[in-house]
Amino acid sequence: MSLARHVDPEDIIHHLQAHHITPKQPSSGNSGGQSAHLTPFSTPYASQREIPKYRIPQDGAPGDTVYEMLKDELDLDGRPNLNLASFVDTYLEENAQKLMVENMGKNLADNDEYPALVSLSNRCVSILAHLWGVQKGEKAVGSPTVGSSEAIHLGGLAMKRRWQARRRAEGKDTLRPNIIMGANAQVALEKFARYFEVEARILPVSKESNYCLDPRLVKENVDENTIGVFVIMGSTYTGHFEPVEEVSKVLDEVEKETGVSVPIHVDAASGGFVAPFTYAGAGGPKWNFELPRVHSINTSGHKYGLVAPGLGWIIWRDQSYLPKELIFELHYLGGTEESYTLNFSRPGAQVVVQYYNLIHLGFAGYREVMENCLANARILSKSLEATGWYTCLSDIHRPRDNNIKFNNPRQPSSSSAAVPHEDDDNDYEAETETSASYTPGLPVVAFRLSDEFQAQYPHVKQETISLLLRARQWIIPNYALPPGEASTEILRVVVRESMSFDLLDRLVTDIVQVTETLMENEEQDLGILTRQRKGPVVATDGKKGRGEGKGGEATKEKGEQRPGKADGVGEKVKGLGKEAKKRMEDGIHRSVC
């Protein structure tokens, strides 16, 4: 008898279950057909029947039973606090949780019904605008969004509309807009280009450019159809800040030579709440509204803004940079309001928590949190390199004197720090070591096996390390760097507020133990650990497939690989080799930002 090569576990369960189902008995009394139960697990749903998965059931089930069963299934998820792949905040203090619950039913779109909520939103916009250096005489305008993706799209749309208006005024066509970004750009930036029909000119990155946007290549790729440049304050690969001021200077040169004025949108999804508060700032150069060419900035409140998932922010330095055709005047639910977001209904509770954090923590509190994150990230970086087995590609643990050319060491200028608080005298002077002595960046540790280690233990693979750490509940992704450097894979740890020193100590211990285990064993084929992640695929009609697509090839899970470029995207980029046709090597980076 030959063994089957494929087994459907659901078929087995359903077949065996059919032999043990007790025939339905007529109901009695006033139960209404619902059997009484002593505990959530004493009902047929918990003992003999599973909760329907793909179609709504004819009859319901007791609420406590459904709750317990869903709770049990969700226990299979990773623990958020040990998810070191994500930038998204996983901790809310008790008062913030109360405010979330108390305001979870409020819709931010209903301005007339929730005027206090709208007032808090406007205050947050003002606070962020001043934090990011809005200039005297400018009237900053902005809005909360569902996340940084929506905020980035709005910033890009504003640049596109202004470019179109200028071209029409000059009697020129508006058929071929393009936007410039580095190959390290997060997928939200590429989505803007694809969704809103803008050619994405994705420039290659290199070790010399800190795996970030290279200002030298910007000048080569700008033309009269360039609507703007996306510059990232905090690369999701290595945490480096891109050189906003250097890019601005390059665009100044372009305008002087050609008369073409190209604006900058700063994607500060993570850095928007890091650079203003840390002693390291942005490393000396300007990055915010102190640069006239920076028209808009976005950030994620649900990352280092310390809010629960579902909140982003977009700020324009002045209302003149938000085209009127993007503003809708709504007469809805008894009032008149203006809207310039992609979403209409959106949760308001996160906005309340954002304002709570800004007032509760203040400048000093946010500074303490961010400095602690950077301090822990430095300790982790130095610990990994101290083993001799790993080397870090992130630089936040390296003294400023060792910086490479794109982050030349300088003393922090007044522009690199946050706008001073009215009472900010010497209250924030550091009494211990601070980030001021180190290369600025996000509290991110990007590391790989050292060359010496790989030469001596070629059978040890980083993906195996990632998978074995997952068995210890740590989620640490392993993925390739962007095109041009894609032959290098990195492991990445995002240090958030919830990373205590004790937890950090446990993490270092587990990384060392896992590495030692692999070193002490002969080469093994652990590829099965990778393959088993690709499970059966659920069809849209509720039936399960076997994970096979056309030609018998395994169908990848949703989110397993970032989408490729649209036709024509990236074709005109100078300095980008053949590797650009594949946006990213296989990995799990695109789903953990």
C-alpha positions in Angstrom: 0.0 0.0 0.0 1.5 3.3 -1.1 1.3 6.3 1.2 -0.6 9.4 0.0 1.4 12.4 -0.9 -1.3 14.8 0.2 -3.6 14.7 3.1 -6.4 17.2 3.8 -6.7 17.5 7.5 -10.2 19.1 7.3 -11.5 16.2 5.3 -10.3 13.8 8.0 -11.8 15.8 10.8 -15.1 16.1 9.1 -15.3 12.4 8.2 -14.6 11.3 11.8 -16.9 14.0 13.2 -19.8 12.6 11.2 -19.7 9.3 13.1 -19.9 11.0 16.5 -22.6 13.6 16.0 -25.7 12.9 18.1 -28.9 13.2 16.2 -30.7 16.5 16.9 -33.3 16.0 19.6 -36.6 18.0 19.8 -36.1 21.0 22.1 -38.2 21.3 25.2 -39.1 24.0 27.6 -38.4 27.6 26.7 -34.9 27.1 25.4 -36.0 28.2 21.9 -33.9 25.4 20.4 -30.7 26.5 22.1 -29.3 23.9 24.5 -28.3 25.1 27.9 -24.6 24.7 28.8 -22.6 24.8 32.0 -19.4 26.1 30.5 -18.5 27.5 27.1 -16.9 24.1 26.2 -20.0 22.0 27.1 -21.9 22.9 23.9 -21.8 20.9 20.7 -19.9 23.8 19.0 -17.0 23.2 21.4 -17.1 19.5 21.6 -18.4 18.0 18.4 -18.9 20.9 15.9 -16.5 23.6 14.7 -17.6 27.1 14.1 -18.3 27.5 10.3 -15.3 29.1 8.6 -16.4 30.2 5.2 -20.2 30.6 5.2 -22.5 32.1 7.8 -24.3 29.4 9.8 -28.0 29.0 9.8 -28.2 29.1 13.6 -26.0 31.0 16.0 -24.0 29.8 18.9 -23.7 31.0 22.5 -21.6 34.2 22.7 -19.2 32.9 25.4 -18.6 29.7 23.4 -17.7 31.7 20.3 -15.5 34.0 22.3 -13.5 31.2 23.9 -13.1 29.4 20.6 -11.9 32.5 18.8 -9.6 33.3 21.8 -8.1 29.8 21.5 -7.5 30.1 17.8 -5.9 33.6 18.2 -3.6 32.2 20.8 -1.8 30.7 17.8 -0.7 34.2 16.7 2.7 35.5 17.6 2.9 37.6 20.7 2.9 41.3 19.7 5.6 42.3 22.3 7.9 39.7 20.8 7.2 40.8 17.2 10.5 42.6 16.5 9.7 42.8 12.8 7.2 45.5 13.1 7.5 49.3 13.7 3.9 49.4 14.9 3.3 50.1 18.6 2.2 47.2 20.7 1.8 48.9 24.1 -0.7 51.3 25.5 -0.6 52.5 29.1 -3.8 52.0 31.1 -5.2 55.6 30.8 -4.7 55.4 27.0 -6.5 52.1 26.9 -9.4 53.7 28.7 -9.6 56.6 26.3 -9.5 54.1 23.4 -12.5 52.1 24.8 -14.5 55.2 25.7 -14.1 56.8 22.3 -14.0 53.7 20.0 -17.5 54.5 18.7 -16.7 58.0 17.5 -16.3 58.5 13.8 -13.8 61.2 12.9 -15.8 62.0 9.7 -18.7 63.3 11.8 -17.3 66.7 12.6 -20.6 68.2 13.6 -21.5 65.4 16.0 -18.0 65.3 17.6 -16.7 68.8 17.8 -14.4 68.1 20.7 -12.8 65.2 18.8 -12.2 67.5 15.8 -10.7 70.1 18.1 -8.2 67.5 19.5 -7.3 66.5 15.9 -6.6 70.2 15.0 -4.4 70.6 18.0 -2.4 67.5 17.1 -1.8 69.0 13.6 -0.6 72.3 15.1 1.7 70.5 17.5 3.3 68.4 14.8 3.6 71.4 12.4 5.6 73.3 15.1 7.6 70.2 16.0 8.6 69.9 12.4 9.7 73.6 12.0 6.9 75.3 10.3 8.1 78.9 9.5 6.6 82.2 10.7 3.9 83.5 8.5 3.0 80.0 7.1 -0.4 78.5 7.8 0.2 74.8 8.1 -2.7 72.5 7.3 -3.0 68.8 7.8 -5.2 65.8 8.7 -5.2 62.5 10.5 -5.3 59.5 8.2 -5.7 55.8 8.7 -2.0 55.3 8.4 1.1 56.6 6.6 0.1 54.9 3.3 -2.9 57.2 3.0 -0.8 60.2 4.1 1.9 59.4 1.5 -0.7 59.1 -1.2 -2.2 62.5 -0.3 1.2 64.1 -0.2 2.0 62.7 -3.7 -1.4 63.7 -5.0 -0.9 67.3 -3.9 2.5 67.4 -5.7 1.0 65.9 -8.9 -1.9 68.4 -9.0 0.4 71.4 -8.5 2.7 70.0 -11.3 -0.3 69.6 -13.6 -1.5 73.1 -12.9 1.9 74.6 -13.6 2.2 72.6 -16.8 -1.2 73.7 -18.0 -0.4 77.3 -17.2 2.7 76.9 -19.4 0.7 75.4 -22.2 2.5 72.0 -21.8 1.1 68.5 -21.6 0.6 66.5 -18.4 0.8 63.0 -19.8 4.1 61.7 -18.4 4.5 62.6 -14.7 7.2 60.9 -12.7 8.3 60.7 -9.1 11.7 59.8 -7.7 12.5 57.5 -4.8 15.2 55.1 -3.7 15.0 51.4 -4.2 14.7 51.1 -0.4 11.3 52.8 -0.5 8.5 51.0 1.4 5.7 49.6 -0.8 3.3 52.5 0.1 5.4 54.8 -2.0 5.3 52.5 -5.0 1.6 52.1 -4.5 1.1 55.8 -5.0 2.9 55.7 -8.3 1.0 52.8 -9.6 -2.5 53.7 -8.3 -2.3 57.3 -9.4 -0.5 56.7 -12.8 2.8 58.3 -12.1 6.0 56.8 -13.4 8.1 55.6 -10.5 11.8 56.3 -11.0 13.3 54.0 -8.5 17.0 54.8 -8.0 19.5 52.1 -6.9 21.1 52.2 -3.5 24.5 51.1 -2.4 26.6 50.6 0.7 28.2 54.0 0.1 24.7 55.6 0.2 23.8 53.7 3.4 21.4 51.6 1.3 19.4 54.8 0.9 18.5 57.4 -1.8 21.7 58.7 -3.5 21.5 62.5 -4.0 23.9 62.2 -7.0 21.5 60.0 -8.9 18.6 62.3 -8.2 20.1 65.0 -10.4 20.6 62.5 -13.3 17.0 61.5 -13.2 15.1 64.7 -12.7 13.4 66.3 -15.6 10.5 68.7 -16.3 8.0 65.9 -15.7 9.2 65.2 -12.2 6.4 66.0 -9.8 8.6 65.5 -6.7 11.0 63.4 -4.7 10.1 61.1 -1.9 12.8 61.3 0.8 12.6 58.8 3.7 13.4 59.7 7.3 14.1 56.2 8.5 14.7 53.5 6.0 12.8 50.3 6.8 15.8 48.3 5.9 18.5 49.7 8.1 17.0 52.6 9.9 19.2 55.2 8.2 17.9 58.7 7.7 18.0 59.8 4.1 19.9 63.1 3.5 17.0 65.5 2.9 19.1 68.6 2.9 21.6 67.1 0.4 18.7 66.2 -1.9 17.3 69.7 -1.5 20.6 71.3 -2.5 20.7 69.0 -5.6 17.3 70.2 -6.5 18.3 73.8 -6.0 21.1 73.2 -8.5 18.6 71.7 -11.0 16.3 74.7 -10.7 19.2 77.1 -11.1 20.4 75.3 -14.3 17.0 74.4 -15.9 14.3 76.5 -14.2 12.5 73.3 -13.1 11.4 73.5 -9.5 10.9 70.1 -7.9 9.4 69.8 -4.3 10.2 67.2 -1.6 7.8 65.1 0.3 9.4 63.6 3.5 8.2 60.2 4.4 8.8 60.3 8.2 6.5 57.3 9.0 8.9 56.4 11.9 11.4 59.2 12.0 8.9 61.9 12.4 8.6 61.0 16.1 12.3 60.1 16.5 14.4 62.8 15.0 12.7 65.8 16.7 13.2 64.3 20.2 16.6 62.6 20.3 19.8 64.3 21.1 21.2 63.0 17.8 18.4 64.7 15.9 18.8 64.2 12.2 22.5 64.3 12.4 23.0 68.0 11.9 21.5 68.7 8.5 18.0 70.0 8.2 15.2 67.7 7.2 11.9 69.4 7.9 10.0 72.6 7.0 13.1 74.6 7.6 13.9 73.6 4.1 11.7 75.6 1.7 11.6 72.7 -0.8 10.0 70.4 1.8 6.3 70.9 1.0 4.8 68.1 3.1 5.6 65.5 5.7 3.8 62.4 6.9 4.3 60.2 10.0 2.6 57.3 11.7 1.1 58.0 15.0 0.8 54.2 15.5 4.6 53.7 15.3 6.9 55.9 17.4 3.9 58.2 18.1 3.0 55.4 20.6 -0.6 55.0 19.5 -2.5 51.8 18.7 -2.6 50.8 15.0 -4.8 52.9 12.7 -3.4 56.5 12.7 -1.2 58.5 10.4 -0.7 62.2 9.9 -0.1 64.4 6.8 1.0 68.0 7.2 1.6 70.6 4.5 3.8 73.6 5.5 1.2 76.0 4.2 -2.4 75.8 2.9 -1.2 77.0 -0.5 0.5 73.7 -1.0 -2.8 71.8 -0.7 -4.5 72.2 -4.1 -8.2 73.3 -3.8 -9.4 70.6 -6.1 -8.4 68.0 -3.4 -10.6 69.7 -0.9 -14.3 68.6 -0.7 -16.9 70.7 1.0 -19.4 68.3 2.6 -22.9 69.1 3.8 -23.5 66.1 5.9 -25.3 65.1 9.1 -26.4 68.7 9.8 -23.1 70.6 9.3 -20.7 71.8 6.7 -17.1 70.4 6.7 -14.1 70.2 4.5 -12.5 66.8 3.7 -9.2 66.1 1.9 -8.6 62.5 2.8 -9.0 59.3 0.8 -11.1 57.6 3.5 -14.3 59.1 4.8 -15.2 57.2 8.0 -12.2 56.6 10.2 -11.7 55.9 13.9 -11.4 58.8 16.2 -10.1 57.0 19.3 -6.6 56.9 18.1 -6.6 60.7 17.7 -7.6 61.1 21.3 -4.8 58.8 22.4 -2.3 60.8 20.2 -3.2 64.0 21.9 -3.1 62.3 25.3 0.5 61.1 24.6 1.6 64.5 23.4 0.3 66.2 26.6 1.0 63.5 29.0 4.6 62.8 27.9 5.5 66.2 26.6 8.8 66.9 24.9 10.8 65.5 27.8 8.8 62.3 28.0 9.0 61.6 24.3 12.7 62.3 24.5 13.2 59.8 27.3 11.3 57.1 25.4 13.2 57.6 22.2 16.6 57.8 23.9 15.8 54.6 25.8 14.9 52.9 22.5 18.2 54.0 20.9 20.2 53.0 24.0 18.8 49.5 23.9 19.4 49.3 20.1 23.0 50.3 20.7 23.5 47.6 23.4 22.0 45.0 21.1 24.2 46.1 18.2 27.4 46.0 20.3 26.4 42.7 21.9 25.9 41.1 18.5 29.2 42.4 17.1 31.0 41.4 20.3 30.3 37.7 19.5 32.4 38.0 16.4 29.6 36.1 14.6 27.6 39.1 13.4 28.2 42.4 11.8 25.7 45.3 11.8 24.7 47.3 8.7 22.8 49.8 10.8 25.0 52.5 12.3 23.2 53.9 15.3 25.9 52.3 17.6 28.8 53.9 15.7 30.4 57.1 16.9 29.8 60.1 14.7 33.5 60.2 13.8 33.1 56.9 12.0 30.2 58.1 9.8 30.4 57.5 6.0 30.0 60.4 3.5 26.3 60.6 3.4 26.1 61.4 7.1 29.1 63.5 7.8 29.8 64.0 11.5 28.7 67.4 12.7 27.5 68.9 15.9 23.7 68.9 16.0 22.5 72.3 14.8 19.4 74.0 16.1 17.6 72.9 13.0 18.2 69.2 13.6 16.6 69.2 17.0 12.9 69.8 17.7 11.5 73.3 18.0 12.4 74.3 21.6 9.7 74.2 24.2 9.0 77.5 25.9 10.5 76.2 29.2 13.4 74.4 27.5 16.5 75.7 29.3 18.8 73.0 30.6 16.1 70.6 31.6 17.0 68.2 28.8 20.8 68.1 29.3 21.9 64.6 29.4 23.5 63.3 32.6 24.6 60.0 31.0 25.5 58.8 27.5 23.1 60.0 24.9 22.5 59.5 21.2 24.3 62.8 20.5 27.6 60.9 20.3 26.4 58.4 17.8 25.2 58.2 14.2 21.5 59.3 14.0 18.8 56.9 12.9 15.9 54.8 13.9 16.3 52.4 16.8 16.7 49.6 14.4 19.4 46.8 14.4 20.0 45.4 10.9 22.7 42.6 11.1 24.1 39.6 9.2 26.5 36.8 9.7 30.1 38.1 9.5 32.3 37.1 6.5 34.6 35.2 8.8 31.7 33.2 10.3 30.3 32.4 6.9 33.7 31.2 5.7 34.0 28.8 8.7 30.4 27.7 9.0 28.9 27.9 5.5 26.1 25.6 6.4 24.6 28.1 8.9 21.9 30.2 7.1 20.4 33.3 8.4 16.9 32.2 7.4 17.4 29.1 9.7 18.3 31.4 12.5 15.2 33.4 11.9 13.0 30.3 11.9 14.6 28.8 15.1 14.1 32.1 16.9 10.5 32.0 15.8 10.3 28.7 17.7 11.2 30.6 20.8 8.5 33.1 20.0 10.8 35.9 18.6 9.7 37.3 15.2 12.9 38.5 13.5 12.7 38.7 9.7 15.4 37.7 7.3 15.3 39.4 3.9 17.4 40.7 1.1 18.6 44.3 0.7 17.2 46.3 -2.2 18.3 45.8 -5.9 22.0 46.4 -6.4 22.7 44.9 -2.9 20.2 42.0 -3.0 22.9 39.4 -2.7 23.2 40.5 1.0 20.5 39.3 3.4 19.9 40.9 6.8 18.2 40.1 10.0 16.3 43.1 11.5 15.2 44.0 14.9 13.0 47.0 15.6 13.5 48.3 19.1 10.2 49.8 20.5 9.2 51.3 23.7 8.2 47.9 25.1 11.7 46.4 24.7 13.0 46.4 28.3 16.6 45.7 29.2 15.6 42.3 30.7 13.8 41.3 27.5 16.9 42.5 25.5 19.1 40.3 27.7 16.9 37.3 26.9 16.9 38.1 23.2 20.7 38.2 23.0 20.9 34.9 25.0 18.5 33.2 22.6 20.3 34.5 19.5 23.6 33.2 20.9 22.2 29.8 21.8 20.5 29.3 18.5 23.7 30.2 16.6 25.8 27.9 18.8 23.4 25.0 18.2 23.7 25.4 14.4 27.5 25.7 14.7 27.8 22.5 16.7 25.8 20.4 14.3 26.7 19.2 10.8 25.0 20.7 7.8 21.3 19.8 7.7 18.6 20.4 5.2 16.3 22.7 7.0 14.6 23.9 3.8 11.4 22.1 4.9 11.0 24.8 7.6 10.7 27.3 4.9 8.5 25.3 2.6 6.0 24.5 5.4 5.0 28.1 5.6 3.2 27.8 2.3 0.0 26.1 3.3 -3.2 25.4 1.3 -4.9 28.3 -0.3 -8.5 29.1 0.5 -10.6 29.7 -2.7 -13.1 32.5 -3.0 -16.0 30.1 -3.1 -15.1 28.8 0.4 -13.3 25.6 -0.9 -9.8 24.8 -0.1 -7.2 24.5 -2.9 -4.0 22.7 -2.7 -1.8 25.7 -3.3 -1.3 25.0 -7.0 -1.7 27.6 -9.7 -1.1 27.5 -13.5 1.5 25.0 -14.6 1.4 23.3 -11.2 3.4 26.0 -9.6 2.7 26.7 -5.9 0.5 29.8 -5.4 2.2 32.2 -3.1 0.3 33.4 -0.1 -1.1 36.9 -0.1 1.6 39.3 1.0 4.4 36.8 0.5 6.0 38.9 -2.2 5.8 42.5 -3.0 4.2 43.3 -6.4 6.4 43.9 -9.4 6.5 47.1 -11.2 3.8 48.1 -13.7 4.8 48.2 -17.4 7.3 51.0 -18.0 7.9 51.8 -14.3 11.6 52.3 -13.6 12.6 51.9 -17.2 14.1 55.4 -17.6 16.2 55.3 -14.4 19.8 55.9 -15.1 22.4 53.9 -13.2 20.0 51.0 -12.5 21.1 47.6 -13.7 19.1 44.5 -14.7 18.4 43.6 -11.2 15.9 46.4 -11.0 13.3 44.1 -12.8 12.9 42.2 -9.5 11.9 44.6 -6.8 13.1 42.4 -4.0 14.5 39.0 -3.5 12.4 36.4 -1.6 12.0 37.4 2.0 9.3 38.6 4.4 10.3 42.3 4.6 7.3 43.7 2.7 4.8 42.4 5.3 6.5 43.6 8.4 6.9 47.3 7.9 
